[in-house]
């Protein structure tokens, strides 16, 4: 009996019947049923588990992760290109970097409880590998790679649409993917206005939740805007954003009067 228990613990997935039962709930959760169950199993084999199975490196999920990363990049790029026709390459790239970030993918994998199905060795298990954000993000990509191989591009795109692109607004809203200070600096130097200046004009609130008010100024334009945040860096970003908006408003007003 002890021998049987040990075999189940050390085995990558047990019998084919046990594998089907183990992953059936996940397949229902992701709305995709695999024809090739071996691909599904491999998508969840962390490299540490090869210490248990004594398989070669190609048996881990890293090759599928490599493929899934490329498939994800294409799907997200295609979606952004089609849905944001007025945005330039720079802003599209910033959006994409947020959508395919470790944080975004890891959070989705956590919501789908992918970590429960991950094959790990004891060392990785003890150090929290099942919940580690990097492992979860890699799982999202390896599973996507497996879906692509098993069901084709349309199936892969539907998976990404359902679990990532459908929440794109929320993902982007939670992340400040625009560096307003960099944009303001680039604009100011291009127009010959020099380098924008920042100064802290106010601090208030308790030490554990202090808020800062920062003023951003372009001296040659004699323009100043303020922003606030829970850190000086955040307040500077908000001040730069507000100053950019003021500059855009001035430009639009000038164009309308012509």
TORMIMAR-514145 format. One line per 8 residues: number of its first residue (from 1); for each residue z, x, y of N, C-alpha, C, O. Coordinates in Angstrom, 3 decimals. Layout:
# TORMIMAR-514145
NUM = Z/X/Y/Z/X/Y/Z/X/Y/Z/X/Y; ... $
//
This chain:
# TORMIMAR-514145
1 = 0.000/0.831/-1.204/0.000/0.000/0.000/0.000/0.866/1.255/-0.755/0.618/2.196; 0.864/1.892/1.257/0.922/2.806/2.400/-0.419/3.502/2.589/-0.878/3.716/3.711; -1.040/3.853/1.452/-2.342/4.520/1.524/-3.385/3.612/2.169/-4.191/4.064/2.982; -3.366/2.333/1.805/-4.319/1.375/2.374/-4.129/1.214/3.876/-5.094/1.133/4.635; -2.843/1.168/4.296/-2.546/1.033/5.721/-3.059/2.242/6.488/-3.660/2.108/7.554; -2.812/3.432/5.929/-3.265/4.649/6.584/-4.781/4.695/6.679/-5.334/5.144/7.682; -5.454/4.226/5.623/-6.906/4.226/5.646/-7.443/3.322/6.750/-8.440/3.644/7.396; -6.778/2.189/6.960/-7.211/1.266/8.009/-6.997/1.861/9.395/-7.817/1.686/10.297 $
9 = -5.875/2.572/9.548/-5.582/3.190/10.835/-6.576/4.296/11.150/-7.053/4.410/12.279; -6.887/5.113/10.146/-7.730/6.267/10.376/-9.216/5.933/10.351/-10.026/6.689/10.887; -9.583/4.813/9.736/-10.984/4.436/9.649/-11.502/4.010/11.006/-10.777/3.363/11.762; -12.764/4.361/11.345/-13.298/3.977/12.628/-13.394/2.483/12.828/-13.246/2.017/13.957; -13.634/1.715/11.790/-13.726/0.273/11.981/-13.536/-0.522/10.709/-13.691/-1.742/10.732; -13.206/0.116/9.598/-13.009/-0.618/8.364/-14.327/-1.087/7.791/-15.365/-0.473/8.037; -14.301/-2.176/7.022/-15.503/-2.705/6.404/-16.362/-3.412/7.437/-15.917/-3.717/8.544; -17.629/-3.669/7.040/-18.536/-4.370/7.950/-17.998/-5.752/8.287/-18.136/-6.224/9.416 $
17 = -17.384/-6.399/7.299/-16.819/-7.731/7.532/-15.670/-7.668/8.528/-15.555/-8.525/9.405; -14.817/-6.652/8.393/-13.709/-6.476/9.328/-14.227/-6.171/10.732/-13.665/-6.639/11.722; -15.300/-5.383/10.811/-15.899/-5.067/12.112/-16.386/-6.335/12.806/-16.129/-6.551/13.991; -17.097/-7.170/12.043/-17.625/-8.411/12.617/-16.500/-9.276/13.161/-16.608/-9.847/14.247; -15.433/-9.367/12.403/-14.298/-10.187/12.821/-13.628/-9.600/14.061/-13.224/-10.329/14.967; -13.519/-8.281/14.089/-12.836/-7.598/15.188/-13.576/-7.774/16.511/-12.960/-7.962/17.560; -14.903/-7.712/16.445/-15.691/-7.747/17.673/-16.250/-9.124/18.018/-16.874/-9.291/19.066; -16.036/-10.103/17.158/-16.619/-11.423/17.412/-16.124/-12.019/18.735/-16.893/-12.602/19.500 $
25 = -14.825/-11.857/18.980/-14.261/-12.392/20.225/-14.886/-11.725/21.443/-15.182/-12.387/22.437; -15.085/-10.412/21.363/-15.704/-9.694/22.477/-17.134/-10.167/22.697/-17.556/-10.364/23.837; -17.880/-10.350/21.617/-19.259/-10.813/21.747/-19.320/-12.175/22.435/-20.205/-12.429/23.252; -18.381/-13.037/22.101/-18.314/-14.345/22.762/-17.980/-14.183/24.243/-18.497/-14.901/25.100; -17.112/-13.230/24.515/-16.665/-13.001/25.892/-17.795/-12.486/26.775/-17.891/-12.848/27.947; -18.647/-11.641/26.208/-19.736/-11.053/26.996/-21.039/-11.845/26.876/-22.047/-11.486/27.484; -21.014/-12.923/26.090/-22.187/-13.795/25.929/-23.387/-13.040/25.353/-24.527/-13.261/25.760; -23.112/-12.153/24.406/-24.197/-11.438/23.733/-23.768/-11.117/22.308/-22.686/-10.577/22.079 $
33 = -24.630/-11.457/21.354/-24.336/-11.183/19.949/-25.273/-10.088/19.442/-26.495/-10.213/19.522; -24.691/-9.032/18.929/-25.458/-7.881/18.470/-26.109/-8.140/17.115/-25.495/-8.709/16.212; -27.356/-7.714/16.993/-28.010/-7.672/15.687/-27.595/-6.411/14.942/-27.353/-6.438/13.735; -27.515/-5.310/15.676/-27.116/-4.025/15.104/-25.642/-3.775/15.427/-25.305/-3.307/16.515; -24.776/-4.092/14.477/-23.336/-3.957/14.717/-22.914/-2.498/14.852/-21.892/-2.198/15.469; -23.700/-1.596/14.275/-23.361/-0.175/14.379/-23.449/0.299/15.828/-22.662/1.141/16.261; -24.408/-0.246/16.573/-24.504/0.084/17.996/-23.264/-0.373/18.745/-22.752/0.339/19.609; -22.788/-1.561/18.411/-21.586/-2.092/19.052/-20.381/-1.218/18.741/-19.583/-0.921/19.629 $
41 = -20.244/-0.804/17.484/-19.133/0.068/17.094/-19.193/1.390/17.847/-18.183/1.875/18.357; -20.390/1.966/17.909/-20.527/3.271/18.554/-20.209/3.198/20.044/-19.700/4.160/20.618; -20.506/2.069/20.667/-20.238/1.916/22.100/-18.760/2.067/22.426/-18.401/2.346/23.570; -17.898/1.883/21.425/-16.450/1.927/21.652/-15.791/3.154/21.017/-14.565/3.213/20.920; -16.577/4.119/20.590/-16.026/5.339/19.996/-15.804/6.396/21.070/-16.747/7.055/21.508; -14.574/6.550/21.484/-14.225/7.612/22.424/-14.384/8.967/21.733/-14.193/9.076/20.522; -14.729/9.979/22.491/-14.971/11.302/21.898/-13.755/11.827/21.142/-13.904/12.577/20.177; -12.545/11.437/21.573/-11.333/11.902/20.887/-11.261/11.391/19.456/-10.627/12.016/18.607 $
49 = -11.901/10.268/19.183/-11.823/9.678/17.845/-12.584/10.495/16.815/-12.374/10.330/15.613; -13.459/11.366/17.270/-14.186/12.223/16.344/-13.248/13.216/15.670/-13.573/13.758/14.614; -12.076/13.461/16.278/-11.066/14.294/15.624/-10.545/13.620/14.365/-10.100/14.287/13.431; -10.604/12.291/14.346/-10.144/11.519/13.190/-11.241/11.401/12.148/-11.003/11.602/10.957; -12.446/11.073/12.601/-13.547/10.797/11.665/-14.284/12.050/11.223/-15.016/12.030/10.234; -14.088/13.157/11.969/-14.783/14.412/11.680/-16.303/14.272/11.782/-17.042/14.991/11.110; -16.763/13.355/12.617/-18.198/13.199/12.847/-18.655/14.182/13.918/-17.835/14.765/14.628; -19.971/14.360/14.028/-20.463/15.264/15.069/-20.447/14.570/16.423/-20.221/13.364/16.514 $
57 = -20.690/15.343/17.468/-20.518/14.846/18.834/-21.406/13.651/19.153/-21.036/12.808/19.970; -22.569/13.568/18.522/-23.499/12.482/18.828/-23.004/11.127/18.346/-23.599/10.102/18.677; -21.915/11.105/17.562/-21.384/9.838/17.046/-20.498/9.122/18.058/-20.153/7.958/17.857; -20.120/9.806/19.151/-19.272/9.162/20.160/-20.119/8.226/21.022/-21.324/8.087/20.811; -19.477/7.595/21.983/-20.199/6.652/22.851/-20.852/7.324/24.055/-21.391/6.642/24.927; -20.807/8.658/24.111/-21.275/9.338/25.318/-22.785/9.248/25.508/-23.263/9.176/26.640; -23.545/9.253/24.403/-24.998/9.105/24.533/-25.358/7.704/25.045/-26.245/7.545/25.884; -24.656/6.699/24.526/-24.880/5.331/25.001/-24.452/5.189/26.464/-25.079/4.465/27.237 $
65 = -23.392/5.881/26.826/-22.937/5.879/28.226/-24.008/6.478/29.129/-24.282/5.955/30.209; -24.607/7.570/28.686/-25.689/8.229/29.432/-26.856/7.267/29.649/-27.400/7.171/30.749; -27.230/6.561/28.588/-28.321/5.590/28.683/-27.930/4.417/29.577/-28.704/3.993/30.435; -26.725/3.900/29.367/-26.261/2.757/30.149/-26.188/3.057/31.629/-26.458/2.186/32.455; -25.826/4.275/31.971/-25.766/4.685/33.377/-27.140/4.564/34.029/-27.261/4.077/35.153; -28.175/5.009/33.316/-29.539/4.938/33.850/-30.022/3.494/33.954/-30.663/3.117/34.935; -29.712/2.689/32.941/-30.114/1.277/32.951/-29.417/0.541/34.097/-30.039/-0.245/34.812; -28.131/0.801/34.260/-27.360/0.173/35.338/-27.931/0.542/36.700/-28.066/-0.308/37.580 $
73 = -28.261/1.802/36.861/-28.811/2.279/38.130/-30.095/1.525/38.484/-30.288/1.117/39.630; -30.966/1.346/37.496/-32.228/0.641/37.732/-31.993/-0.830/38.068/-32.591/-1.358/39.005; -31.122/-1.491/37.302/-30.874/-2.922/37.511/-30.286/-3.176/38.895/-30.728/-4.078/39.608; -29.293/-2.381/39.271/-28.645/-2.563/40.575/-29.609/-2.217/41.707/-29.664/-2.925/42.713; -30.362/-1.140/41.549/-31.335/-0.746/42.571/-32.385/-1.836/42.767/-32.727/-2.183/43.897; -32.887/-2.365/41.671/-33.885/-3.434/41.735/-33.325/-4.666/42.452/-34.002/-5.270/43.284; -32.095/-5.027/42.125/-31.464/-6.195/42.736/-31.283/-6.000/44.242/-31.578/-6.903/45.024; -30.806/-4.841/44.644/-30.593/-4.570/46.068/-31.915/-4.549/46.825/-32.011/-5.072/47.935 $
81 = -32.923/-3.947/46.226/-34.240/-3.872/46.867/-34.808/-5.267/47.114/-35.383/-5.527/48.170; -34.648/-6.152/46.150/-35.209/-7.500/46.259/-34.399/-8.411/47.175/-34.959/-9.310/47.802; -33.096/-8.189/47.259/-32.231/-9.114/47.984/-31.837/-8.664/49.386/-31.261/-9.440/50.148; -32.146/-7.415/49.729/-31.830/-6.923/51.072/-33.072/-6.271/51.683/-33.088/-5.062/51.913; -34.116/-7.070/51.947/-35.395/-6.511/52.417/-35.324/-5.868/53.799/-36.197/-5.076/54.153; -34.301/-6.194/54.584/-34.209/-5.662/55.945/-33.404/-4.369/56.037/-33.376/-3.731/57.089; -32.752/-3.978/54.950/-31.876/-2.802/55.014/-32.622/-1.533/54.622/-33.487/-1.547/53.746; -32.268/-0.434/55.292/-32.935/0.830/55.004/-32.329/1.496/53.771/-31.361/1.010/53.185 $
89 = -32.929/2.616/53.402/-32.518/3.321/52.181/-31.066/3.760/52.229/-30.369/3.724/51.215; -30.606/4.176/53.409/-29.235/4.659/53.528/-28.206/3.590/53.212/-27.264/3.841/52.460; -28.372/2.407/53.773/-27.416/1.323/53.544/-27.517/0.794/52.117/-26.505/0.434/51.516; -28.727/0.746/51.574/-28.879/0.320/50.182/-28.162/1.289/49.241/-27.523/0.872/48.276; -28.275/2.571/49.530/-27.615/3.585/48.698/-26.097/3.452/48.755/-25.414/3.625/47.746; -25.574/3.144/49.942/-24.128/2.971/50.085/-23.644/1.767/49.287/-22.598/1.823/48.640; -24.399/0.690/49.335/-24.041/-0.492/48.551/-24.053/-0.169/47.062/-23.139/-0.536/46.323; -25.099/0.520/46.638/-25.219/0.844/45.216/-24.072/1.730/44.752/-23.542/1.535/43.658 $
97 = -23.688/2.693/45.567/-22.618/3.611/45.171/-21.309/2.878/44.935/-20.515/3.277/44.084; -21.079/1.799/45.691/-19.867/1.001/45.495/-19.975/0.171/44.227/-19.027/0.097/43.445; -21.130/-0.454/44.024/-21.302/-1.349/42.878/-21.216/-0.616/41.546/-20.716/-1.172/40.569; -21.696/0.626/41.491/-21.678/1.370/40.225/-20.514/2.359/40.169/-20.494/3.245/39.314; -19.559/2.215/41.065/-18.419/3.136/41.110/-17.505/2.955/39.906/-17.509/1.912/39.252; -16.728/3.982/39.630/-15.762/3.928/38.527/-14.792/2.768/38.703/-14.439/2.092/37.737; -14.367/2.544/39.934/-13.407/1.473/40.202/-13.994/0.107/39.886/-13.352/-0.707/39.223; -15.213/-0.151/40.359/-15.840/-1.458/40.141/-16.078/-1.714/38.662/-15.751/-2.788/38.157 $
105 = -16.646/-0.732/37.961/-16.957/-0.913/36.542/-15.690/-0.965/35.703/-15.589/-1.761/34.769; -14.718/-0.111/36.037/-13.463/-0.094/35.291/-12.700/-1.395/35.407/-12.116/-1.866/34.432; -12.702/-1.981/36.595/-12.004/-3.255/36.791/-12.640/-4.373/35.980/-11.938/-5.217/35.425; -13.966/-4.383/35.910/-14.655/-5.408/35.118/-14.349/-5.227/33.637/-14.076/-6.196/32.929; -14.396/-3.981/33.172/-14.081/-3.712/31.767/-12.654/-4.122/31.433/-12.389/-4.623/30.340; -11.733/-3.911/32.374/-10.340/-4.312/32.161/-10.225/-5.831/32.065/-9.492/-6.346/31.221; -10.943/-6.547/32.924/-10.919/-8.008/32.886/-11.450/-8.539/31.558/-10.985/-9.565/31.061; -12.421/-7.839/30.990/-12.995/-8.237/29.709/-12.196/-7.705/28.525/-12.573/-7.908/27.371 $
113 = -11.084/-7.020/28.818/-10.201/-6.458/27.788/-10.949/-5.532/26.837/-10.676/-5.528/25.636; -11.879/-4.754/27.354/-12.646/-3.837/26.520/-11.776/-2.753/25.903/-12.037/-2.287/24.794; -10.736/-2.356/26.635/-9.878/-1.292/26.135/-9.225/-1.604/24.807/-8.893/-0.692/24.050; -9.036/-2.881/24.511/-8.423/-3.280/23.242/-9.273/-2.866/22.046/-8.753/-2.713/20.941; -10.564/-2.687/22.255/-11.488/-2.406/21.158/-11.837/-0.928/21.043/-12.590/-0.532/20.154; -11.296/-0.121/21.934/-11.644/1.292/21.994/-11.035/2.059/20.827/-9.856/1.899/20.514; -11.851/2.892/20.188/-11.377/3.765/19.116/-10.937/5.095/19.723/-11.736/5.790/20.350; -9.659/5.449/19.535/-9.073/6.658/20.111/-8.306/7.423/19.053/-7.936/6.864/18.020 $
121 = -8.064/8.716/19.309/-7.115/9.415/18.450/-5.707/9.198/19.011/-5.545/8.617/20.084; -4.707/9.661/18.291/-3.321/9.383/18.679/-2.964/9.991/20.030/-2.223/9.393/20.810; -3.495/11.180/20.304/-3.177/11.840/21.565/-3.671/11.052/22.761/-2.938/10.862/23.732; -4.910/10.593/22.695/-5.482/9.803/23.791/-4.772/8.462/23.917/-4.584/7.948/25.019; -4.385/7.909/22.792/-3.661/6.633/22.792/-2.310/6.780/23.493/-1.935/5.944/24.316; -1.589/7.842/23.162/-0.248/8.039/23.719/-0.269/8.292/25.222/0.695/7.974/25.918; -1.347/8.855/25.717/-1.417/9.173/27.152/-2.059/8.043/27.969/-2.445/8.247/29.120; -2.168/6.871/27.376/-2.670/5.709/28.109/-4.173/5.595/28.193/-4.701/4.946/29.096 $
129 = -4.869/6.223/27.254/-6.330/6.221/27.290/-6.968/4.855/27.203/-8.076/4.646/27.697; -6.276/3.931/26.581/-6.836/2.589/26.411/-6.945/1.846/27.743/-7.779/0.953/27.893; -6.099/2.218/28.711/-6.113/1.550/30.015/-6.611/2.460/31.134/-6.633/2.059/32.298; -7.010/3.684/30.785/-7.451/4.630/31.808/-8.759/4.150/32.447/-9.713/3.799/31.753; -8.779/4.142/33.776/-9.918/3.582/34.497/-11.221/4.293/34.147/-12.256/3.642/34.007; -11.189/5.602/34.003/-12.413/6.344/33.685/-12.947/5.951/32.316/-14.157/5.804/32.142; -12.053/5.778/31.336/-12.485/5.344/30.005/-13.102/3.954/30.052/-14.104/3.686/29.389; -12.497/3.075/30.838/-12.995/1.704/30.934/-14.356/1.659/31.623/-15.245/0.920/31.201 $
137 = -14.516/2.447/32.679/-15.812/2.501/33.361/-16.886/3.047/32.427/-18.010/2.548/32.404; -16.535/4.072/31.659/-17.480/4.627/30.689/-17.831/3.598/29.615/-18.967/3.545/29.143; -16.846/2.781/29.233/-17.081/1.725/28.252/-18.096/0.712/28.759/-18.976/0.282/28.013; -17.975/0.335/30.011/-18.932/-0.608/30.591/-20.348/-0.069/30.430/-21.259/-0.801/30.043; -20.526/1.215/30.729/-21.859/1.810/30.653/-22.329/1.976/29.218/-23.500/1.732/28.924; -21.444/2.386/28.319/-21.864/2.552/26.925/-22.200/1.210/26.286/-23.137/1.118/25.492; -21.443/0.171/26.625/-21.747/-1.161/26.107/-23.086/-1.650/26.661/-23.877/-2.255/25.937; -23.335/-1.391/27.932/-24.614/-1.770/28.526/-25.766/-1.046/27.832/-26.812/-1.641/27.572 $
145 = -25.571/0.239/27.534/-26.597/0.988/26.817/-26.874/0.396/25.449/-28.024/0.322/25.018; -25.814/-0.028/24.763/-25.970/-0.644/23.445/-26.690/-1.988/23.549/-27.549/-2.302/22.724; -26.342/-2.776/24.557/-27.013/-4.068/24.767/-28.498/-3.853/25.041/-29.341/-4.595/24.536; -28.815/-2.841/25.839/-30.214/-2.531/26.148/-30.996/-2.191/24.880/-32.110/-2.679/24.688; -30.419/-1.363/24.020/-31.103/-0.978/22.788/-31.235/-2.149/21.826/-32.239/-2.271/21.125; -30.230/-3.005/21.792/-30.225/-4.104/20.829/-31.008/-5.319/21.326/-31.679/-5.985/20.538; -30.930/-5.610/22.612/-31.538/-6.838/23.127/-32.617/-6.652/24.167/-33.273/-7.619/24.554; -32.817/-5.422/24.634/-33.859/-5.172/25.612/-33.376/-5.258/27.052/-32.208/-5.533/27.326 $
153 = -34.315/-5.013/27.966/-33.979/-4.940/29.390/-33.458/-6.262/29.934/-32.512/-6.274/30.721; -34.059/-7.371/29.530/-33.630/-8.676/30.049/-32.183/-8.975/29.677/-31.426/-9.503/30.491; -31.801/-8.638/28.449/-30.416/-8.863/28.016/-29.459/-7.979/28.802/-28.378/-8.419/29.194; -29.858/-6.734/29.032/-29.024/-5.813/29.809/-28.879/-6.304/31.245/-27.790/-6.260/31.817; -29.974/-6.766/31.817/-29.935/-7.261/33.195/-29.061/-8.505/33.311/-28.352/-8.668/34.305; -29.100/-9.382/32.314/-28.270/-10.586/32.339/-26.787/-10.227/32.256/-25.958/-10.862/32.908; -26.451/-9.217/31.459/-25.071/-8.748/31.354/-24.583/-8.235/32.708/-23.483/-8.572/33.145; -25.401/-7.423/33.365/-25.029/-6.875/34.676/-24.958/-7.983/35.716/-24.059/-7.992/36.557 $
161 = -25.894/-8.907/35.663/-25.885/-10.022/36.619/-24.625/-10.861/36.467/-23.978/-11.215/37.453; -24.283/-11.174/35.219/-23.149/-12.060/34.955/-21.824/-11.442/35.384/-20.975/-12.124/35.957; -21.647/-10.158/35.110/-20.327/-9.562/35.307/-20.201/-8.654/36.528/-19.083/-8.347/36.943; -21.305/-8.220/37.109/-21.226/-7.343/38.281/-21.909/-7.952/39.502/-21.278/-8.128/40.544; -23.179/-8.271/39.380/-23.932/-8.739/40.544/-23.472/-10.102/41.028/-23.593/-10.409/42.214; -22.948/-10.921/40.134/-22.464/-12.245/40.532/-21.255/-12.155/41.456/-20.957/-13.098/42.189; -20.561/-11.022/41.420/-19.386/-10.826/42.280/-19.634/-9.727/43.308/-18.690/-9.133/43.829; -20.879/-9.464/43.591/-21.235/-8.358/44.480/-20.556/-8.464/45.841/-20.044/-7.469/46.354 $
169 = -20.544/-9.657/46.431/-19.932/-9.823/47.750/-18.458/-9.439/47.726/-17.970/-8.776/48.641; -17.752/-9.856/46.679/-16.327/-9.533/46.577/-16.116/-8.036/46.389/-15.223/-7.450/47.001; -16.940/-7.417/45.540/-16.813/-5.977/45.287/-17.049/-5.195/46.573/-16.296/-4.273/46.886; -18.083/-5.555/47.314/-18.393/-4.850/48.553/-17.348/-5.111/49.624/-17.018/-4.221/50.408; -16.825/-6.335/49.657/-15.828/-6.688/50.673/-14.526/-5.931/50.474/-13.819/-5.644/51.439; -14.205/-5.603/49.218/-12.949/-4.896/48.937/-13.051/-3.409/49.232/-12.048/-2.697/49.200; -14.249/-2.941/49.515/-14.455/-1.509/49.716/-15.139/-1.256/51.047/-16.155/-1.872/51.369; -14.569/-0.346/51.811/-15.206/0.035/53.071/-16.286/1.068/52.767/-16.058/2.274/52.865 $
177 = -17.471/0.570/52.393/-18.531/1.474/51.970/-19.325/2.034/53.146/-20.154/2.927/52.971; -19.069/1.509/54.348/-19.750/2.009/55.539/-18.811/2.941/56.292/-17.672/2.577/56.587; -19.282/4.131/56.601/-18.510/5.071/57.403/-18.936/4.881/58.858/-19.898/5.492/59.325; -18.201/4.022/59.562/-18.578/3.673/60.936/-18.494/4.874/61.866/-19.291/4.994/62.797; -17.533/5.768/61.622/-17.414/6.954/62.471/-18.662/7.827/62.353/-19.158/8.349/63.351; -19.161/7.980/61.137/-20.374/8.780/60.938/-21.575/8.128/61.603/-22.405/8.805/62.210; -21.661/6.802/61.484/-22.779/6.088/62.114/-22.732/6.218/63.634/-23.756/6.429/64.285; -21.524/6.088/64.187/-21.379/6.197/65.641/-21.709/7.606/66.118/-22.372/7.776/67.141 $
185 = -21.253/8.611/65.385/-21.538/9.999/65.745/-23.039/10.271/65.707/-23.592/10.892/66.614; -23.690/9.795/64.642/-25.132/10.007/64.498/-25.900/9.352/65.645/-26.813/9.953/66.212; -25.527/8.127/65.980/-26.192/7.413/67.072/-25.945/8.097/68.414/-26.869/8.289/69.205; -24.688/8.462/68.658/-24.319/9.058/69.940/-25.033/10.387/70.169/-25.507/10.656/71.272; -25.109/11.208/69.142/-25.780/12.501/69.284/-27.288/12.332/69.423/-27.939/13.071/70.161; -27.840/11.344/68.703/-29.283/11.103/68.791/-29.685/10.639/70.189/-30.792/10.925/70.646; -28.793/9.926/70.863/-29.091/9.426/72.208/-28.657/10.400/73.305/-28.844/10.124/74.490; -28.088/11.521/72.916/-27.661/12.502/73.899/-26.369/12.149/74.609/-26.132/12.590/75.733 $
193 = -25.528/11.353/73.952/-24.269/10.925/74.572/-23.091/11.817/74.203/-21.978/11.600/74.682; -23.319/12.801/73.370/-22.236/13.685/72.965/-21.437/13.133/71.797/-21.863/12.197/71.119; -20.280/13.723/71.575/-19.419/13.355/70.443/-18.412/12.292/70.880/-17.728/12.485/71.885; -18.298/11.179/70.156/-17.306/10.145/70.498/-15.883/10.701/70.444/-15.585/11.587/69.642; -15.019/10.181/71.293/-13.622/10.612/71.350/-12.719/9.514/70.779/-12.983/8.322/70.937; -11.650/9.949/70.112/-10.690/8.996/69.540/-9.284/9.368/69.998/-8.913/10.542/70.021; -8.512/8.352/70.359/-7.112/8.600/70.720/-6.262/7.415/70.273/-6.683/6.260/70.340; -5.069/7.732/69.823/-4.127/6.692/69.414/-3.431/6.148/70.656/-2.799/6.899/71.400 $
201 = -3.548/4.843/70.877/-2.981/4.251/72.094/-1.709/3.459/71.816/-0.959/3.143/72.740; -1.462/3.137/70.548/-0.264/2.350/70.257/0.100/2.462/68.775/-0.771/2.546/67.909; 1.404/2.461/68.511/1.940/2.386/67.155/3.061/1.358/67.163/3.893/1.356/68.071; 3.092/0.497/66.176/4.170/-0.497/66.139/4.432/-0.924/64.696/3.634/-0.670/63.795; 5.576/-1.580/64.509/5.967/-2.046/63.186/6.937/-1.099/62.512/7.131/0.024/62.979; 7.561/-1.540/61.403/8.512/-0.697/60.666/7.820/0.499/60.034/6.605/0.493/59.836; 8.597/1.521/59.719/8.017/2.754/59.189/7.217/2.529/57.910/6.205/3.193/57.684; 7.671/1.581/57.063/6.984/1.376/55.786/5.698/0.556/55.943/4.912/0.452/55.002 $
209 = 5.485/-0.021/57.122/4.253/-0.779/57.374/3.840/-0.644/58.848/3.651/-1.637/59.552; 3.712/0.561/59.272/3.365/0.834/60.674/1.869/0.572/60.902/1.035/0.928/60.070; 1.552/-0.042/62.018/0.161/-0.284/62.402/-0.202/0.595/63.588/0.629/0.890/64.446; -1.454/1.002/63.613/-1.943/1.904/64.659/-3.093/1.243/65.414/-3.918/0.537/64.834; -3.124/1.489/66.704/-4.244/1.052/67.540/-4.913/2.306/68.090/-4.267/3.134/68.733; -6.199/2.438/67.836/-6.954/3.620/68.260/-8.107/3.180/69.155/-8.745/2.156/68.910; -8.360/3.960/70.184/-9.498/3.711/71.073/-10.607/4.708/70.767/-10.357/5.908/70.652; -11.828/4.210/70.635/-13.013/5.059/70.475/-13.805/4.997/71.779/-14.032/3.918/72.326 $
217 = -14.219/6.152/72.266/-14.879/6.185/73.573/-16.094/7.101/73.567/-16.074/8.189/72.992; -17.154/6.631/74.223/-18.310/7.480/74.521/-18.298/7.712/76.025/-18.615/6.822/76.814; -17.929/8.915/76.396/-17.674/9.205/77.813/-18.927/8.998/78.677/-18.843/8.420/79.761; -20.083/9.468/78.201/-21.296/9.376/79.019/-21.745/7.936/79.236/-22.432/7.641/80.213; -21.364/7.048/78.336/-21.720/5.627/78.484/-20.617/4.847/79.179/-20.791/3.688/79.553; -19.469/5.514/79.346/-18.294/4.848/79.922/-17.939/3.575/79.143/-17.621/2.533/79.715; -18.008/3.706/77.822/-17.702/2.579/76.937/-16.521/2.927/76.047/-16.394/4.055/75.570; -15.665/1.945/75.831/-14.503/2.150/74.967/-14.214/0.861/74.199/-14.272/-0.235/74.757 $
225 = -13.904/1.010/72.913/-13.484/-0.126/72.087/-12.274/0.284/71.269/-12.065/1.464/70.989; -11.483/-0.705/70.890/-10.272/-0.424/70.129/-10.318/-1.064/68.741/-11.002/-2.059/68.502; -9.570/-0.453/67.859/-9.436/-0.995/66.512/-8.048/-0.713/65.990/-7.381/0.210/66.458; -7.604/-1.498/65.024/-6.269/-1.272/64.469/-6.316/-1.244/62.945/-7.234/-1.774/62.319; -5.296/-0.606/62.368/-5.217/-0.511/60.920/-3.871/0.030/60.497/-3.061/0.437/61.330; -3.637/0.034/59.187/-2.365/0.513/58.648/-2.318/2.032/58.515/-1.331/2.591/58.037; -3.382/2.689/58.938/-3.397/4.154/59.024/-4.262/4.528/60.217/-5.078/3.730/60.677; -4.080/5.743/60.712/-4.891/6.178/61.848/-6.371/6.244/61.470/-7.241/5.904/62.271 $
233 = -6.646/6.686/60.243/-8.040/6.778/59.806/-8.703/5.413/59.781/-9.842/5.249/60.216; -7.961/4.424/59.258/-8.520/3.070/59.208/-8.717/2.514/60.617/-9.722/1.858/60.894; -7.765/2.775/61.499/-7.880/2.302/62.882/-9.074/2.951/63.584/-9.769/2.298/64.363; -9.310/4.228/63.310/-10.466/4.913/63.893/-11.771/4.288/63.409/-12.707/4.104/64.187; -11.825/3.962/62.115/-13.021/3.316/61.572/-13.278/1.972/62.252/-14.415/1.647/62.595; -12.215/1.200/62.443/-12.363/-0.114/63.078/-12.769/0.019/64.546/-13.549/-0.786/65.055; -12.242/1.031/65.217/-12.617/1.268/66.613/-14.091/1.654/66.709/-14.812/1.185/67.591; -14.529/2.517/65.787/-15.940/2.918/65.764/-16.837/1.721/65.466/-17.894/1.562/66.076 $
241 = -16.410/0.881/64.526/-17.184/-0.323/64.203/-17.338/-1.222/65.429/-18.431/-1.709/65.718; -16.238/-1.436/66.143/-16.280/-2.313/67.315/-17.140/-1.737/68.438/-17.808/-2.470/69.168; -17.108/-0.415/68.560/-17.939/0.212/69.588/-19.422/0.109/69.219/-20.268/-0.099/70.089; -19.731/0.253/67.936/-21.114/0.075/67.483/-21.601/-1.343/67.768/-22.738/-1.547/68.193; -20.734/-2.309/67.532/-21.102/-3.701/67.801/-21.361/-3.930/69.291/-22.275/-4.661/69.669; -20.543/-3.296/70.122/-20.730/-3.432/71.569/-22.048/-2.804/72.006/-22.755/-3.351/72.852; -22.369/-1.654/71.425/-23.636/-1.000/71.749/-24.827/-1.846/71.297/-25.828/-1.950/72.006; -24.708/-2.448/70.114/-25.782/-3.312/69.619/-25.945/-4.544/70.502/-27.062/-4.988/70.766 $
249 = -24.818/-5.093/70.956/-24.869/-6.268/71.834/-25.560/-5.921/73.152/-26.349/-6.708/73.675; -25.257/-4.740/73.680/-25.901/-4.298/74.924/-27.407/-4.142/74.729/-28.202/-4.542/75.579; -27.782/-3.556/73.598/-29.206/-3.348/73.327/-29.936/-4.682/73.192/-31.027/-4.858/73.735; -29.325/-5.625/72.462/-29.955/-6.938/72.280/-30.093/-7.677/73.608/-31.103/-8.329/73.872; -29.048/-7.559/74.442/-29.088/-8.216/75.750/-30.193/-7.632/76.623/-30.874/-8.357/77.350; -30.362/-6.325/76.543/-31.393/-5.650/77.327/-32.779/-6.066/76.868/-33.671/-6.280/77.688; -32.966/-6.183/75.526/-34.266/-6.576/74.985/-34.621/-8.006/75.380/-35.784/-8.307/75.647; -33.613/-8.892/75.418/-33.859/-10.288/75.763/-34.235/-10.456/77.230/-34.979/-11.370/77.587 $
257 = -33.718/-9.571/78.077/-33.983/-9.680/79.516/-35.338/-9.114/79.911/-35.809/-9.329/81.028; -35.958/-8.391/78.991/-37.245/-7.758/79.307/-38.412/-8.739/79.108/-39.568/-8.377/79.328 $
//
